Amino acid sequence: MQKWLNETKVTILLGMGLILAAIFKIVDWEIVNLWVLAVLSVVGLLPIAWRAGQALRYHVISIELLVTIAMLGAMYLGEFEESAIVSFLFLFGSVLEQRAVKKTRAAVQSLTNLAPKTALVKSKVNQWKMVPIEQVQKGAILLIKNGAQIPVDGVVMQGQGSANQANLTGESMPVALTLGMPVFAGSYLVEGNLEVKAQKVGAETAFGQIIEMIEEAQDQKSPIEKTIDHFARWYTPAVLGLALLVGVLNHNLVQAITILILGCPGALVIGAPIAMVTGIGNGAKHGIMVKGGDVLATLAQVDTVVFDKTGTLTVGQPKVQNKLDENLTQTQAEVLATIEQRSNHPLAQALLRVLPQPMSTLVGQLTVKNGLGMVFEGNNQKWYVGNEHLIQISAVPVTTKQRKFIQAIEDAGQSLVLFANQERVLAIYGIADQIRVETKMALRALRQIGVQKMVMMTGDHAQAAEAVANPLTLSYESNLLPADKADLIQTYQKAGHKVAFVGDGVNDGPALAQADVGIAMGNGAEVAIETGDVILMHSNLERLVHARQLAQQTQKIVWQNITLALLTVAFLLLGLIFNFIYMASGMFVHEMSIIIVILNALRLTHFRP
């Protein structure tokens, strides 16, 4: 049935038929003109009535039902020209709406098209076989050739090379890959050949989750969309009731039918959703993943932005600047490297660049102390890696020389990492990071577009915080645990502020969840990305400016569309009262208002700050 009710084909047929009917009218073939219009009315009615029937199955009184009743009434009165024109205009507006929604989802479709379709998998007889990606299972060994796209999330089992992960991170610089390193679906192997063990496949991969995230986000509704939907639930039945009342009391079927046509809230219903979907699509195209229209609406209202320090305001690639490790043996340094290898914190990566190779034989239990560091228990020994507070609460003694070194590191504004066993501190490292190149300009731009308050929060000591905050003209809070960050955000919220938090680490999870809008850097920890409402895939603060302006522009267009829709309804009602609007002309104005709000929303497709 649906095959024969294709709205695009029916709309084209109606358009051609109306042109033909107009020709017959010009040459005074009135009977033929009437028959053509009658056939067109029936043809146009079918897809509209079908949609009305489908809605009624779920106890929904839809706009299609109003138009169906109006068209049946017009046909009963012999107004076939009116009913044919109404059906054409209604279906034409519906087709444009569908095409607009399809266009706004093009960014998601382009991502889907980037996903690999096949993979080279090692068979049981150690031969490589090309199979559809849907048949690849966890644990399978895949061969990735030079220039090929990586089809799974996994780990390198053999070979070495480098991969372009721009589809995931936005970073165009290739990432070197060697034995044991992770690889991600959607990235390209630009050098070398690899054998990879599949750990995540299909929708479970990071690439698959990004696509799913955007698709879900485009279905999430903002508060204004929910309000309009609620309004439409009672408004449409009210219009139907009003039309029946007018028809019964005035015995005027034409006026009742006209009310049904003029009362359709089409532009009002479509105006907000099409703008939100288009805005989310624009964000996806520019590496900004927004998890729903409600997030976009809230982001437009944010007046306070709180930043994590390391990896957010800074590059997240710190280097060891100073160290005191005269008590550190080679074996202990290998133990430290083994512990740090299990962390993705930027400070851990900095230490790994100056430490020897990790121990492959070290076995034990690692406990992460959020905001403090890590504790490793193995080989009948406890090892502590973290800040000074972790060492203090663990009751590890610190010598006078070490205290002076700690003070010197703090005075230099460097981050501290201490390594200790149960008896003493074995090594102290002073680590410094660089402020991101775009940070100053991004903060200046945020102030110019309405962000009134910006604060940096860090678990680092005051001097390290000051070294980053002062050049950026930011206020700061230091020596904070993850729960402290969330508590401070709650304090701002109680004072009436709409707060966004920008972070990238595991310890940013509570703050991201507490904020009105949690914004995660795309190169951050998985928990931060899962908790965040907005993901900056390029890990660039200029994208934050884009996201904020996109949210503001989307809200602006939403209200423009709502205003236009309400003005259209008011105009049509006045036309009905003063008898200068009739059924066909009313439908023309109604459909034109829908087209205008769609075109207005589509401006967001090409939006750039």
Secondary structure, 3 states (H helix, E strand, C coil): CHHHHCHHHHHHHHHHHHHHHHHHHHCCCHHHHHHHHHHHHHHHHHHHHHHHHHHHHCCCCCHHHHHHHHHHHHHHCCCHHHHHHHHHHHHHHHHHHHHHHHHHCHHHHHHHHHCCCEEEEECCCCCEEEEEHHHCCCCCEEEECCCCECCCEEEEEEEEEEEECHHHHCCCCCEEECCCCEECCCCEEEEEEEEEEEEECHHHCHHHHHHHHHHHHHHCCCHHHHHHHHHHHHHHHHHHHHHHHHHHHHCCHHHHHHHHHHCCCHHHHHHHHHHHHHHHHHHHHCCEEECCHHHHHHHHHCCEEEEEHHHHHECCCCEEEEEECCCCCHHHHHHHHHHHHCCCCHHHHHHHCCCCCCCCCCCEEEEEECCCEEEEEECCEEEEEECHHHHHHCCCCCCHHHHHHHHHHHHCCCEEEEEEECCCEEEEEEEECCECCCHHHHHHHHHHCCCCEEEEECCCCHHHHHHHHHHHCCEEECCCCHHHHHHHHHHHHHCCCCEEEEECCHHHHHHHHHCCEEEEECCCCHHHHHHCCEEECCCCHHHHHHHHHHHHHHHHHHHHHHHHHHHHHHHHHHHHHCCCCCHHHHHHHHHHHHHHHHHHHHHHHHCCC
